[in-house]
Amino acid sequence: MSYGLLKGKRGIIFGALNEMSIAWKVAEQAVAEGAIITLSNTPMAVRMGEVNALSEKLNAPVIAADATSVADLENVFAKSQELLGGKIDFVLHSIGMSMNVRKKREYDDLDYDMFHKTLDISALSFHKMLQVAKKMDAIAEGGSVIALSYIAAQRVLFGYNDMADAKSLLESITRSFGYIYGRERGIRINTISQSPTMTTAGSGVGVMGNLMDFSERVSPLGNAKADECANYCIVMFSDLTRKVTMQNLFHDGGFSSMAMSESAMTQYLQSFEK
Ligand SMILES: NC(=O)c1ccc[n+]([C@@H]2O[C@H](COP(=O)([O-])OP(=O)(O)OC[C@H]3O[C@@H](n4cnc5c(N)ncnc54)[C@H](O)[C@@H]3O)[C@@H](O)[C@H]2O)c1
């Protein structure tokens, strides 16, 4: 069902790789809610991935960019304003990658070049995006910027590795830049902390299946799905949330407020039975 929440708004969606991607669902819903958008992903993802099919379906131009490159980001904001016909109203940062996770390096045996890359791709890219947009004055007054985070920023979840540090940094950038962009241009910046979700990035975390199963059982509402995350992004892009900024918003079926559930307790006690 469409409510026209983004009617007349212009947006940039970073990170749609395939149909499982959270960004893919956000792009589809943003257009269904009346927005016009551009899509961006790495040159490699654009060549190899399915983003061109999404582009055709949504009539949304693709602008390739490595989100760690300031020049590439400048190009995305310049071209998007040109193609969409004005300043940008909303931006989604849906980007994450850790070579340490991919190569199964443990947290006490990290490769530091890979660690730098994790932080650059998954967190600094958000600062770069915001700094570029602000310098170019590319986001309209009242605009809304969202990045996607995970609860491993606050709590230790075994196996999430250096991505936990990247998410902590991402959330900190959200607060620090949110203050400046809010004060100077009335622009909102928030993170949505999403349940574990089976996507390409998600399945790269070796223990993801176990984390998903655990949080599904512990959360009173169960895990939030990718399309439900997209719903929340749309509300945050809309004019209904004009005074929400610098927040980390949990979208996790209640997981972040739980410690021990009845079923987890039962399971725990059973593990001691002979
Ligand atoms: N899947 C989960 O369980 C989960 C949970 C919470 C938060 N998140 C976050 O959601 C976001 C989206 O991930 P997803 O789960 O949809 O997976 P995904 O693999 O579909 O998306 C990750 C995207 O990052 C892009 N990317 C990687 N390096 C890049 C670079 N240098 N420049 C530009 N783009 C680059 C990839 O091409 C891909 O499109 C990530 O920030 C992820 O950490 C995911």
Ligand as a Chemical Component Dictionary entry (heavy atoms), coordinates in Angstrom:
data_LIG
# 
_chem_comp.id                   LIG 
_chem_comp.type                 NON-POLYMER 
_chem_comp.pdbx_formal_charge   0 
_chem_comp.three_letter_code    LIG 
# 
loop_
_chem_comp_atom.comp_id 
_chem_comp_atom.atom_id 
_chem_comp_atom.alt_atom_id 
_chem_comp_atom.type_symbol 
_chem_comp_atom.charge 
_chem_comp_atom.model_Cartn_x 
_chem_comp_atom.model_Cartn_y 
_chem_comp_atom.model_Cartn_z 
_chem_comp_atom.pdbx_ordinal 
LIG N1  N1  N 0  22.267 -7.943 6.763  1  
LIG C1  C1  C 0  22.294 -7.704 8.059  2  
LIG O1  O1  O 0  22.180 -8.604 8.890  3  
LIG C2  C2  C 0  22.437 -6.294 8.550  4  
LIG C3  C3  C 0  22.046 -5.966 9.869  5  
LIG C4  C4  C 0  22.227 -4.657 10.312 6  
LIG C5  C5  C 0  22.794 -3.715 9.460  7  
LIG N2  N2  N 1  23.168 -4.075 8.186  8  
LIG C6  C6  C 0  23.790 -3.070 7.327  9  
LIG O2  O2  O 0  22.961 -2.817 6.229  10 
LIG C7  C7  C 0  23.774 -2.267 5.183  11 
LIG C8  C8  C 0  23.424 -2.950 3.868  12 
LIG O3  O3  O 0  23.810 -4.284 3.870  13 
LIG P1  P1  P 0  22.912 -5.485 3.314  14 
LIG O4  O4  O 0  22.707 -6.399 4.469  15 
LIG O5  O5  O -1 21.750 -4.971 2.582  16 
LIG O6  O6  O 0  23.933 -6.232 2.342  17 
LIG P2  P2  P 0  24.365 -5.996 0.797  18 
LIG O7  O7  O 0  25.538 -6.867 0.598  19 
LIG O8  O8  O 0  23.199 -6.189 -0.081 20 
LIG O9  O9  O 0  24.801 -4.450 0.766  21 
LIG C9  C9  C 0  26.101 -4.007 1.070  22 
LIG C10 C10 C 0  26.457 -3.025 -0.027 23 
LIG O10 O10 O 0  27.690 -2.332 0.233  24 
LIG C11 C11 C 0  28.243 -2.069 -1.045 25 
LIG N3  N3  N 0  29.649 -1.666 -0.940 26 
LIG C12 C12 C 0  30.702 -2.396 -0.474 27 
LIG N4  N4  N 0  31.839 -1.682 -0.606 28 
LIG C13 C13 C 0  31.494 -0.481 -1.132 29 
LIG C14 C14 C 0  32.220 0.680  -1.499 30 
LIG N5  N5  N 0  33.561 0.756  -1.343 31 
LIG N6  N6  N 0  31.560 1.730  -2.052 32 
LIG C15 C15 C 0  30.216 1.664  -2.242 33 
LIG N7  N7  N 0  29.474 0.597  -1.911 34 
LIG C16 C16 C 0  30.106 -0.470 -1.361 35 
LIG C17 C17 C 0  28.068 -3.408 -1.758 36 
LIG O11 O11 O 0  28.311 -3.335 -3.149 37 
LIG C18 C18 C 0  26.630 -3.717 -1.398 38 
LIG O12 O12 O 0  25.728 -3.148 -2.334 39 
LIG C19 C19 C 0  25.229 -2.430 5.629  40 
LIG O13 O13 O 0  25.672 -1.233 6.232  41 
LIG C20 C20 C 0  25.098 -3.501 6.692  42 
LIG O14 O14 O 0  26.176 -3.497 7.620  43 
LIG C21 C21 C 0  22.975 -5.331 7.706  44 
# 
loop_
_chem_comp_bond.comp_id 
_chem_comp_bond.atom_id_1 
_chem_comp_bond.atom_id_2 
_chem_comp_bond.value_order 
_chem_comp_bond.pdbx_ordinal 
LIG N1  C1  SING 1  
LIG C1  O1  DOUB 2  
LIG C1  C2  SING 3  
LIG C2  C3  SING 4  
LIG C2  C21 DOUB 5  
LIG C3  C4  DOUB 6  
LIG C4  C5  SING 7  
LIG C5  N2  DOUB 8  
LIG N2  C6  SING 9  
LIG N2  C21 SING 10 
LIG C6  O2  SING 11 
LIG C6  C20 SING 12 
LIG O2  C7  SING 13 
LIG C7  C8  SING 14 
LIG C7  C19 SING 15 
LIG C8  O3  SING 16 
LIG O3  P1  SING 17 
LIG P1  O4  DOUB 18 
LIG P1  O5  SING 19 
LIG P1  O6  SING 20 
LIG O6  P2  SING 21 
LIG P2  O7  DOUB 22 
LIG P2  O8  SING 23 
LIG P2  O9  SING 24 
LIG O9  C9  SING 25 
LIG C9  C10 SING 26 
LIG C10 O10 SING 27 
LIG C10 C18 SING 28 
LIG O10 C11 SING 29 
LIG C11 N3  SING 30 
LIG C11 C17 SING 31 
LIG N3  C12 SING 32 
LIG N3  C16 SING 33 
LIG C12 N4  DOUB 34 
LIG N4  C13 SING 35 
LIG C13 C14 SING 36 
LIG C13 C16 DOUB 37 
LIG C14 N5  SING 38 
LIG C14 N6  DOUB 39 
LIG N6  C15 SING 40 
LIG C15 N7  DOUB 41 
LIG N7  C16 SING 42 
LIG C17 O11 SING 43 
LIG C17 C18 SING 44 
LIG C18 O12 SING 45 
LIG C19 O13 SING 46 
LIG C19 C20 SING 47 
LIG C20 O14 SING 48 
# 
